[in-house]
Amino acid sequence: MRKEYDFSKLKEASPKYLKLLKESVTMRLDMGVINYFKKLAEETGVPYQSLINYVLK
């Protein structure tokens, strides 16, 4: 995992397409990973699930 990621070019998807493009899944992640993305989400204003999705792409 990188120390920092550049989310300046991250675009928000239109809500009408989100249900078509996303599937709900259950994942077990270390608390450190979750806390990292939650902190990053607070700093960037992007939901932490979206940040995780962006990194996994």
mmCIF file as Biopython writes it, N, C-alpha, C and O atoms, coordinates in Angstrom:
data_model
#
loop_
_atom_site.group_PDB
_atom_site.id
_atom_site.type_symbol
_atom_site.label_atom_id
_atom_site.label_alt_id
_atom_site.label_comp_id
_atom_site.label_asym_id
_atom_site.label_entity_id
_atom_site.label_seq_id
_atom_site.pdbx_PDB_ins_code
_atom_site.Cartn_x
_atom_site.Cartn_y
_atom_site.Cartn_z
_atom_site.occupancy
_atom_site.B_iso_or_equiv
_atom_site.auth_seq_id
_atom_site.auth_asym_id
_atom_site.pdbx_PDB_model_num
ATOM 1   N N  . MET A ? 1  ? 0.845   -1.162 0.000   1.0 0.0 1  A 1 
ATOM 2   C CA . MET A ? 1  ? 0.000   0.000  0.000   1.0 0.0 1  A 1 
ATOM 3   C C  . MET A ? 1  ? 0.898   1.234  0.000   1.0 0.0 1  A 1 
ATOM 4   O O  . MET A ? 1  ? 1.855   1.316  0.770   1.0 0.0 1  A 1 
ATOM 5   N N  . ARG A ? 2  ? 0.581   2.185  -0.865  1.0 0.0 2  A 1 
ATOM 6   C CA . ARG A ? 2  ? 1.341   3.433  -0.933  1.0 0.0 2  A 1 
ATOM 7   C C  . ARG A ? 2  ? 1.096   4.280  0.301   1.0 0.0 2  A 1 
ATOM 8   O O  . ARG A ? 2  ? 0.071   4.153  0.971   1.0 0.0 2  A 1 
ATOM 9   N N  . LYS A ? 3  ? 2.063   5.151  0.589   1.0 0.0 3  A 1 
ATOM 10  C CA . LYS A ? 3  ? 1.900   6.051  1.727   1.0 0.0 3  A 1 
ATOM 11  C C  . LYS A ? 3  ? 0.838   7.107  1.427   1.0 0.0 3  A 1 
ATOM 12  O O  . LYS A ? 3  ? 0.079   7.497  2.315   1.0 0.0 3  A 1 
ATOM 13  N N  . GLU A ? 4  ? 0.784   7.569  0.174   1.0 0.0 4  A 1 
ATOM 14  C CA . GLU A ? 4  ? -0.205  8.569  -0.230  1.0 0.0 4  A 1 
ATOM 15  C C  . GLU A ? 4  ? -0.727  8.248  -1.628  1.0 0.0 4  A 1 
ATOM 16  O O  . GLU A ? 4  ? -0.018  7.662  -2.447  1.0 0.0 4  A 1 
ATOM 17  N N  . TYR A ? 5  ? -1.964  8.633  -1.890  1.0 0.0 5  A 1 
ATOM 18  C CA . TYR A ? 5  ? -2.586  8.469  -3.197  1.0 0.0 5  A 1 
ATOM 19  C C  . TYR A ? 5  ? -3.081  9.828  -3.672  1.0 0.0 5  A 1 
ATOM 20  O O  . TYR A ? 5  ? -3.463  10.674 -2.864  1.0 0.0 5  A 1 
ATOM 21  N N  . ASP A ? 6  ? -3.073  10.034 -4.985  1.0 0.0 6  A 1 
ATOM 22  C CA . ASP A ? 6  ? -3.564  11.285 -5.564  1.0 0.0 6  A 1 
ATOM 23  C C  . ASP A ? 6  ? -5.010  11.080 -6.003  1.0 0.0 6  A 1 
ATOM 24  O O  . ASP A ? 6  ? -5.271  10.415 -7.006  1.0 0.0 6  A 1 
ATOM 25  N N  . PHE A ? 7  ? -5.941  11.647 -5.257  1.0 0.0 7  A 1 
ATOM 26  C CA . PHE A ? 7  ? -7.360  11.516 -5.577  1.0 0.0 7  A 1 
ATOM 27  C C  . PHE A ? 7  ? -7.911  12.759 -6.264  1.0 0.0 7  A 1 
ATOM 28  O O  . PHE A ? 7  ? -9.127  12.916 -6.380  1.0 0.0 7  A 1 
ATOM 29  N N  . SER A ? 8  ? -7.033  13.638 -6.716  1.0 0.0 8  A 1 
ATOM 30  C CA . SER A ? 8  ? -7.483  14.887 -7.321  1.0 0.0 8  A 1 
ATOM 31  C C  . SER A ? 8  ? -8.236  14.658 -8.631  1.0 0.0 8  A 1 
ATOM 32  O O  . SER A ? 8  ? -9.051  15.493 -9.023  1.0 0.0 8  A 1 
ATOM 33  N N  . LYS A ? 9  ? -7.978  13.547 -9.311  1.0 0.0 9  A 1 
ATOM 34  C CA . LYS A ? 9  ? -8.643  13.273 -10.591 1.0 0.0 9  A 1 
ATOM 35  C C  . LYS A ? 9  ? -9.813  12.300 -10.440 1.0 0.0 9  A 1 
ATOM 36  O O  . LYS A ? 9  ? -10.427 11.900 -11.430 1.0 0.0 9  A 1 
ATOM 37  N N  . LEU A ? 10 ? -10.118 11.926 -9.203  1.0 0.0 10 A 1 
ATOM 38  C CA . LEU A ? 10 ? -11.219 11.014 -8.943  1.0 0.0 10 A 1 
ATOM 39  C C  . LEU A ? 10 ? -12.539 11.706 -9.271  1.0 0.0 10 A 1 
ATOM 40  O O  . LEU A ? 10 ? -12.829 12.783 -8.751  1.0 0.0 10 A 1 
ATOM 41  N N  . LYS A ? 11 ? -13.332 11.082 -10.132 1.0 0.0 11 A 1 
ATOM 42  C CA . LYS A ? 11 ? -14.615 11.659 -10.530 1.0 0.0 11 A 1 
ATOM 43  C C  . LYS A ? 11 ? -15.745 10.902 -9.849  1.0 0.0 11 A 1 
ATOM 44  O O  . LYS A ? 11 ? -15.680 9.686  -9.670  1.0 0.0 11 A 1 
ATOM 45  N N  . GLU A ? 12 ? -16.769 11.633 -9.479  1.0 0.0 12 A 1 
ATOM 46  C CA . GLU A ? 12 ? -17.920 11.018 -8.842  1.0 0.0 12 A 1 
ATOM 47  C C  . GLU A ? 12 ? -18.873 10.512 -9.921  1.0 0.0 12 A 1 
ATOM 48  O O  . GLU A ? 12 ? -19.169 11.220 -10.884 1.0 0.0 12 A 1 
ATOM 49  N N  . ALA A ? 13 ? -19.347 9.287  -9.749  1.0 0.0 13 A 1 
ATOM 50  C CA . ALA A ? 13 ? -20.277 8.705  -10.711 1.0 0.0 13 A 1 
ATOM 51  C C  . ALA A ? 13 ? -21.670 9.276  -10.492 1.0 0.0 13 A 1 
ATOM 52  O O  . ALA A ? 13 ? -22.039 9.652  -9.380  1.0 0.0 13 A 1 
ATOM 53  N N  . SER A ? 14 ? -22.425 9.331  -11.563 1.0 0.0 14 A 1 
ATOM 54  C CA . SER A ? 14 ? -23.807 9.788  -11.477 1.0 0.0 14 A 1 
ATOM 55  C C  . SER A ? 14 ? -24.615 8.770  -10.665 1.0 0.0 14 A 1 
ATOM 56  O O  . SER A ? 14 ? -24.494 7.570  -10.909 1.0 0.0 14 A 1 
ATOM 57  N N  . PRO A ? 15 ? -25.437 9.217  -9.704  1.0 0.0 15 A 1 
ATOM 58  C CA . PRO A ? 15 ? -26.196 8.289  -8.850  1.0 0.0 15 A 1 
ATOM 59  C C  . PRO A ? 15 ? -27.071 7.311  -9.625  1.0 0.0 15 A 1 
ATOM 60  O O  . PRO A ? 15 ? -27.282 6.186  -9.171  1.0 0.0 15 A 1 
ATOM 61  N N  . LYS A ? 16 ? -27.582 7.716  -10.781 1.0 0.0 16 A 1 
ATOM 62  C CA . LYS A ? 16 ? -28.469 6.810  -11.515 1.0 0.0 16 A 1 
ATOM 63  C C  . LYS A ? 16 ? -27.729 5.596  -12.065 1.0 0.0 16 A 1 
ATOM 64  O O  . LYS A ? 16 ? -28.365 4.595  -12.394 1.0 0.0 16 A 1 
ATOM 65  N N  . TYR A ? 17 ? -26.403 5.657  -12.174 1.0 0.0 17 A 1 
ATOM 66  C CA . TYR A ? 17 ? -25.630 4.536  -12.700 1.0 0.0 17 A 1 
ATOM 67  C C  . TYR A ? 17 ? -24.977 3.696  -11.602 1.0 0.0 17 A 1 
ATOM 68  O O  . TYR A ? 17 ? -24.473 2.608  -11.882 1.0 0.0 17 A 1 
ATOM 69  N N  . LEU A ? 18 ? -24.978 4.170  -10.380 1.0 0.0 18 A 1 
ATOM 70  C CA . LEU A ? 18 ? -24.283 3.455  -9.311  1.0 0.0 18 A 1 
ATOM 71  C C  . LEU A ? 18 ? -24.818 2.046  -9.094  1.0 0.0 18 A 1 
ATOM 72  O O  . LEU A ? 18 ? -24.037 1.114  -8.901  1.0 0.0 18 A 1 
ATOM 73  N N  . LYS A ? 19 ? -26.129 1.878  -9.120  1.0 0.0 19 A 1 
ATOM 74  C CA . LYS A ? 19 ? -26.693 0.549  -8.908  1.0 0.0 19 A 1 
ATOM 75  C C  . LYS A ? 19 ? -26.309 -0.401 -10.034 1.0 0.0 19 A 1 
ATOM 76  O O  . LYS A ? 19 ? -26.185 -1.605 -9.813  1.0 0.0 19 A 1 
ATOM 77  N N  . LEU A ? 20 ? -26.121 0.124  -11.228 1.0 0.0 20 A 1 
ATOM 78  C CA . LEU A ? 20 ? -25.738 -0.713 -12.352 1.0 0.0 20 A 1 
ATOM 79  C C  . LEU A ? 20 ? -24.261 -1.094 -12.300 1.0 0.0 20 A 1 
ATOM 80  O O  . LEU A ? 20 ? -23.876 -2.155 -12.791 1.0 0.0 20 A 1 
ATOM 81  N N  . LEU A ? 21 ? -23.446 -0.246 -11.716 1.0 0.0 21 A 1 
ATOM 82  C CA . LEU A ? 21 ? -22.006 -0.444 -11.754 1.0 0.0 21 A 1 
ATOM 83  C C  . LEU A ? 21 ? -21.428 -1.091 -10.509 1.0 0.0 21 A 1 
ATOM 84  O O  . LEU A ? 21 ? -20.302 -1.586 -10.549 1.0 0.0 21 A 1 
ATOM 85  N N  . LYS A ? 22 ? -22.146 -1.101 -9.431  1.0 0.0 22 A 1 
ATOM 86  C CA . LYS A ? 22 ? -21.589 -1.581 -8.167  1.0 0.0 22 A 1 
ATOM 87  C C  . LYS A ? 22 ? -22.378 -2.769 -7.640  1.0 0.0 22 A 1 
ATOM 88  O O  . LYS A ? 22 ? -23.584 -2.892 -7.852  1.0 0.0 22 A 1 
ATOM 89  N N  . GLU A ? 23 ? -21.655 -3.633 -6.949  1.0 0.0 23 A 1 
ATOM 90  C CA . GLU A ? 23 ? -22.273 -4.786 -6.309  1.0 0.0 23 A 1 
ATOM 91  C C  . GLU A ? 23 ? -21.853 -4.787 -4.847  1.0 0.0 23 A 1 
ATOM 92  O O  . GLU A ? 23 ? -20.689 -4.540 -4.530  1.0 0.0 23 A 1 
ATOM 93  N N  . SER A ? 24 ? -22.775 -5.059 -3.977  1.0 0.0 24 A 1 
ATOM 94  C CA . SER A ? 24 ? -22.479 -5.098 -2.550  1.0 0.0 24 A 1 
ATOM 95  C C  . SER A ? 24 ? -21.767 -6.405 -2.212  1.0 0.0 24 A 1 
ATOM 96  O O  . SER A ? 24 ? -22.239 -7.486 -2.562  1.0 0.0 24 A 1 
ATOM 97  N N  . VAL A ? 25 ? -20.620 -6.295 -1.526  1.0 0.0 25 A 1 
ATOM 98  C CA . VAL A ? 25 ? -19.861 -7.477 -1.107  1.0 0.0 25 A 1 
ATOM 99  C C  . VAL A ? 25 ? -19.436 -7.309 0.351   1.0 0.0 25 A 1 
ATOM 100 O O  . VAL A ? 25 ? -19.406 -6.198 0.881   1.0 0.0 25 A 1 
ATOM 101 N N  . THR A ? 26 ? -19.114 -8.413 0.976   1.0 0.0 26 A 1 
ATOM 102 C CA . THR A ? 26 ? -18.585 -8.394 2.334   1.0 0.0 26 A 1 
ATOM 103 C C  . THR A ? 26 ? -17.116 -8.774 2.269   1.0 0.0 26 A 1 
ATOM 104 O O  . THR A ? 26 ? -16.753 -9.798 1.691   1.0 0.0 26 A 1 
ATOM 105 N N  . MET A ? 27 ? -16.268 -7.932 2.872   1.0 0.0 27 A 1 
ATOM 106 C CA . MET A ? 27 ? -14.825 -8.199 2.893   1.0 0.0 27 A 1 
ATOM 107 C C  . MET A ? 27 ? -14.329 -8.075 4.326   1.0 0.0 27 A 1 
ATOM 108 O O  . MET A ? 27 ? -14.823 -7.246 5.090   1.0 0.0 27 A 1 
ATOM 109 N N  . ARG A ? 28 ? -13.369 -8.883 4.682   1.0 0.0 28 A 1 
ATOM 110 C CA . ARG A ? 28 ? -12.726 -8.771 5.992   1.0 0.0 28 A 1 
ATOM 111 C C  . ARG A ? 28 ? -11.386 -8.083 5.791   1.0 0.0 28 A 1 
ATOM 112 O O  . ARG A ? 28 ? -10.493 -8.613 5.131   1.0 0.0 28 A 1 
ATOM 113 N N  . LEU A ? 29 ? -11.260 -6.889 6.370   1.0 0.0 29 A 1 
ATOM 114 C CA . LEU A ? 29 ? -10.037 -6.099 6.258   1.0 0.0 29 A 1 
ATOM 115 C C  . LEU A ? 29 ? -9.480  -5.837 7.648   1.0 0.0 29 A 1 
ATOM 116 O O  . LEU A ? 29 ? -10.234 -5.751 8.617   1.0 0.0 29 A 1 
ATOM 117 N N  . ASP A ? 30 ? -8.169  -5.710 7.747   1.0 0.0 30 A 1 
ATOM 118 C CA . ASP A ? 30 ? -7.548  -5.347 9.023   1.0 0.0 30 A 1 
ATOM 119 C C  . ASP A ? 30 ? -8.062  -3.980 9.454   1.0 0.0 30 A 1 
ATOM 120 O O  . ASP A ? 30 ? -8.347  -3.123 8.617   1.0 0.0 30 A 1 
ATOM 121 N N  . MET A ? 31 ? -8.180  -3.784 10.759  1.0 0.0 31 A 1 
ATOM 122 C CA . MET A ? 31 ? -8.658  -2.503 11.285  1.0 0.0 31 A 1 
ATOM 123 C C  . MET A ? 31 ? -7.746  -1.360 10.864  1.0 0.0 31 A 1 
ATOM 124 O O  . MET A ? 31 ? -8.215  -0.242 10.652  1.0 0.0 31 A 1 
ATOM 125 N N  . GLY A ? 32 ? -6.451  -1.625 10.741  1.0 0.0 32 A 1 
ATOM 126 C CA . GLY A ? 32 ? -5.515  -0.588 10.305  1.0 0.0 32 A 1 
ATOM 127 C C  . GLY A ? 32 ? -5.833  -0.088 8.907   1.0 0.0 32 A 1 
ATOM 128 O O  . GLY A ? 32 ? -5.718  1.104  8.625   1.0 0.0 32 A 1 
ATOM 129 N N  . VAL A ? 33 ? -6.232  -0.999 8.036   1.0 0.0 33 A 1 
ATOM 130 C CA . VAL A ? 33 ? -6.593  -0.631 6.661   1.0 0.0 33 A 1 
ATOM 131 C C  . VAL A ? 33 ? -7.859  0.221  6.673   1.0 0.0 33 A 1 
ATOM 132 O O  . VAL A ? 33 ? -7.923  1.254  6.006   1.0 0.0 33 A 1 
ATOM 133 N N  . ILE A ? 34 ? -8.851  -0.207 7.423   1.0 0.0 34 A 1 
ATOM 134 C CA . ILE A ? 34 ? -10.109 0.537  7.501   1.0 0.0 34 A 1 
ATOM 135 C C  . ILE A ? 34 ? -9.874  1.925  8.089   1.0 0.0 34 A 1 
ATOM 136 O O  . ILE A ? 34 ? -10.381 2.920  7.571   1.0 0.0 34 A 1 
ATOM 137 N N  . ASN A ? 35 ? -9.103  1.986  9.173   1.0 0.0 35 A 1 
ATOM 138 C CA . ASN A ? 35 ? -8.822  3.279  9.800   1.0 0.0 35 A 1 
ATOM 139 C C  . ASN A ? 35 ? -8.058  4.205  8.864   1.0 0.0 35 A 1 
ATOM 140 O O  . ASN A ? 35 ? -8.305  5.410  8.843   1.0 0.0 35 A 1 
ATOM 141 N N  . TYR A ? 36 ? -7.128  3.647  8.089   1.0 0.0 36 A 1 
ATOM 142 C CA . TYR A ? 36 ? -6.373  4.445  7.120   1.0 0.0 36 A 1 
ATOM 143 C C  . TYR A ? 36 ? -7.323  5.103  6.119   1.0 0.0 36 A 1 
ATOM 144 O O  . TYR A ? 36 ? -7.230  6.302  5.859   1.0 0.0 36 A 1 
ATOM 145 N N  . PHE A ? 37 ? -8.237  4.307  5.562   1.0 0.0 37 A 1 
ATOM 146 C CA . PHE A ? 37 ? -9.145  4.835  4.551   1.0 0.0 37 A 1 
ATOM 147 C C  . PHE A ? 37 ? -10.197 5.766  5.157   1.0 0.0 37 A 1 
ATOM 148 O O  . PHE A ? 37 ? -10.620 6.715  4.497   1.0 0.0 37 A 1 
ATOM 149 N N  . LYS A ? 38 ? -10.623 5.519  6.380   1.0 0.0 38 A 1 
ATOM 150 C CA . LYS A ? 38 ? -11.573 6.431  7.024   1.0 0.0 38 A 1 
ATOM 151 C C  . LYS A ? 38 ? -10.919 7.790  7.281   1.0 0.0 38 A 1 
ATOM 152 O O  . LYS A ? 38 ? -11.553 8.829  7.098   1.0 0.0 38 A 1 
ATOM 153 N N  . LYS A ? 39 ? -9.654  7.783  7.706   1.0 0.0 39 A 1 
ATOM 154 C CA . LYS A ? 39 ? -8.931  9.040  7.927   1.0 0.0 39 A 1 
ATOM 155 C C  . LYS A ? 39 ? -8.755  9.778  6.604   1.0 0.0 39 A 1 
ATOM 156 O O  . LYS A ? 39 ? -8.958  10.990 6.527   1.0 0.0 39 A 1 
ATOM 157 N N  . LEU A ? 40 ? -8.379  9.041  5.572   1.0 0.0 40 A 1 
ATOM 158 C CA . LEU A ? 40 ? -8.213  9.634  4.249   1.0 0.0 40 A 1 
ATOM 159 C C  . LEU A ? 40 ? -9.542  10.181 3.735   1.0 0.0 40 A 1 
ATOM 160 O O  . LEU A ? 40 ? -9.572  11.221 3.077   1.0 0.0 40 A 1 
ATOM 161 N N  . ALA A ? 41 ? -10.634 9.488  4.029   1.0 0.0 41 A 1 
ATOM 162 C CA . ALA A ? 41 ? -11.965 9.937  3.616   1.0 0.0 41 A 1 
ATOM 163 C C  . ALA A ? 41 ? -12.317 11.268 4.274   1.0 0.0 41 A 1 
ATOM 164 O O  . ALA A ? 41 ? -12.890 12.149 3.633   1.0 0.0 41 A 1 
ATOM 165 N N  . GLU A ? 42 ? -11.978 11.412 5.541   1.0 0.0 42 A 1 
ATOM 166 C CA . GLU A ? 42 ? -12.231 12.678 6.237   1.0 0.0 42 A 1 
ATOM 167 C C  . GLU A ? 42 ? -11.439 13.818 5.608   1.0 0.0 42 A 1 
ATOM 168 O O  . GLU A ? 42 ? -11.944 14.931 5.464   1.0 0.0 42 A 1 
ATOM 169 N N  . GLU A ? 43 ? -10.196 13.530 5.236   1.0 0.0 43 A 1 
ATOM 170 C CA . GLU A ? 43 ? -9.325  14.559 4.664   1.0 0.0 43 A 1 
ATOM 171 C C  . GLU A ? 43 ? -9.755  14.972 3.260   1.0 0.0 43 A 1 
ATOM 172 O O  . GLU A ? 43 ? -9.623  16.136 2.883   1.0 0.0 43 A 1 
ATOM 173 N N  . THR A ? 44 ? -10.270 14.013 2.486   1.0 0.0 44 A 1 
ATOM 174 C CA . THR A ? 44 ? -10.597 14.280 1.083   1.0 0.0 44 A 1 
ATOM 175 C C  . THR A ? 44 ? -12.073 14.561 0.840   1.0 0.0 44 A 1 
ATOM 176 O O  . THR A ? 44 ? -12.431 15.161 -0.173  1.0 0.0 44 A 1 
ATOM 177 N N  . GLY A ? 45 ? -12.936 14.130 1.764   1.0 0.0 45 A 1 
ATOM 178 C CA . GLY A ? 45 ? -14.372 14.297 1.562   1.0 0.0 45 A 1 
ATOM 179 C C  . GLY A ? 45 ? -14.968 13.244 0.646   1.0 0.0 45 A 1 
ATOM 180 O O  . GLY A ? 45 ? -16.103 13.387 0.191   1.0 0.0 45 A 1 
ATOM 181 N N  . VAL A ? 46 ? -14.210 12.184 0.372   1.0 0.0 46 A 1 
ATOM 182 C CA . VAL A ? 46 ? -14.673 11.083 -0.477  1.0 0.0 46 A 1 
ATOM 183 C C  . VAL A ? 46 ? -14.983 9.901  0.444   1.0 0.0 46 A 1 
ATOM 184 O O  . VAL A ? 46 ? -14.181 9.604  1.330   1.0 0.0 46 A 1 
ATOM 185 N N  . PRO A ? 47 ? -16.118 9.217  0.266   1.0 0.0 47 A 1 
ATOM 186 C CA . PRO A ? 47 ? -16.440 8.080  1.129   1.0 0.0 47 A 1 
ATOM 187 C C  . PRO A ? 47 ? -15.326 7.025  1.111   1.0 0.0 47 A 1 
ATOM 188 O O  . PRO A ? 47 ? -14.724 6.760  0.071   1.0 0.0 47 A 1 
ATOM 189 N N  . TYR A ? 48 ? -15.064 6.432  2.277   1.0 0.0 48 A 1 
ATOM 190 C CA . TYR A ? 48 ? -13.939 5.505  2.355   1.0 0.0 48 A 1 
ATOM 191 C C  . TYR A ? 48 ? -14.135 4.269  1.480   1.0 0.0 48 A 1 
ATOM 192 O O  . TYR A ? 48 ? -13.155 3.709  0.990   1.0 0.0 48 A 1 
ATOM 193 N N  . GLN A ? 49 ? -15.375 3.834  1.275   1.0 0.0 49 A 1 
ATOM 194 C CA . GLN A ? 49 ? -15.614 2.698  0.393   1.0 0.0 49 A 1 
ATOM 195 C C  . GLN A ? 49 ? -15.219 3.041  -1.042  1.0 0.0 49 A 1 
ATOM 196 O O  . GLN A ? 49 ? -14.688 2.195  -1.761  1.0 0.0 49 A 1 
ATOM 197 N N  . SER A ? 50 ? -15.475 4.269  -1.455  1.0 0.0 50 A 1 
ATOM 198 C CA . SER A ? 50 ? -15.094 4.713  -2.801  1.0 0.0 50 A 1 
ATOM 199 C C  . SER A ? 50 ? -13.580 4.762  -2.940  1.0 0.0 50 A 1 
ATOM 200 O O  . SER A ? 50 ? -13.043 4.418  -3.994  1.0 0.0 50 A 1 
ATOM 201 N N  . LEU A ? 51 ? -12.889 5.183  -1.891  1.0 0.0 51 A 1 
ATOM 202 C CA . LEU A ? 51 ? -11.426 5.220  -1.927  1.0 0.0 51 A 1 
ATOM 203 C C  . LEU A ? 51 ? -10.853 3.813  -2.052  1.0 0.0 51 A 1 
ATOM 204 O O  . LEU A ? 51 ? -9.928  3.585  -2.832  1.0 0.0 51 A 1 
ATOM 205 N N  . ILE A ? 52 ? -11.396 2.872  -1.290  1.0 0.0 52 A 1 
ATOM 206 C CA . ILE A ? 52 ? -10.935 1.481  -1.379  1.0 0.0 52 A 1 
ATOM 207 C C  . ILE A ? 52 ? -11.184 0.948  -2.781  1.0 0.0 52 A 1 
ATOM 208 O O  . ILE A ? 52 ? -10.317 0.288  -3.354  1.0 0.0 52 A 1 
ATOM 209 N N  . ASN A ? 53 ? -12.347 1.223  -3.334  1.0 0.0 53 A 1 
ATOM 210 C CA . ASN A ? 53 ? -12.678 0.781  -4.689  1.0 0.0 53 A 1 
ATOM 211 C C  . ASN A ? 53 ? -11.698 1.365  -5.700  1.0 0.0 53 A 1 
ATOM 212 O O  . ASN A ? 53 ? -11.242 0.664  -6.603  1.0 0.0 53 A 1 
ATOM 213 N N  . TYR A ? 54 ? -11.377 2.643  -5.551  1.0 0.0 54 A 1 
ATOM 214 C CA . TYR A ? 54 ? -10.444 3.321  -6.459  1.0 0.0 54 A 1 
ATOM 215 C C  . TYR A ? 54 ? -9.067  2.671  -6.408  1.0 0.0 54 A 1 
ATOM 216 O O  . TYR A ? 54 ? -8.445  2.454  -7.449  1.0 0.0 54 A 1 
ATOM 217 N N  . VAL A ? 55 ? -8.591  2.362  -5.217  1.0 0.0 55 A 1 
ATOM 218 C CA . VAL A ? 55 ? -7.269  1.749  -5.062  1.0 0.0 55 A 1 
ATOM 219 C C  . VAL A ? 55 ? -7.258  0.331  -5.634  1.0 0.0 55 A 1 
ATOM 220 O O  . VAL A ? 55 ? -6.266  -0.082 -6.234  1.0 0.0 55 A 1 
ATOM 221 N N  . LEU A ? 56 ? -8.339  -0.412 -5.457  1.0 0.0 56 A 1 
ATOM 222 C CA . LEU A ? 56 ? -8.393  -1.785 -5.956  1.0 0.0 56 A 1 
ATOM 223 C C  . LEU A ? 56 ? -8.481  -1.866 -7.476  1.0 0.0 56 A 1 
ATOM 224 O O  . LEU A ? 56 ? -8.135  -2.888 -8.067  1.0 0.0 56 A 1 
ATOM 225 N N  . LYS A ? 57 ? -8.940  -0.803 -8.101  1.0 0.0 57 A 1 
ATOM 226 C CA . LYS A ? 57 ? -9.008  -0.800 -9.568  1.0 0.0 57 A 1 
ATOM 227 C C  . LYS A ? 57 ? -7.611  -0.795 -10.120 1.0 0.0 57 A 1 
ATOM 228 O O  . LYS A ? 57 ? -7.428  -0.792 -11.337 1.0 0.0 57 A 1 
#
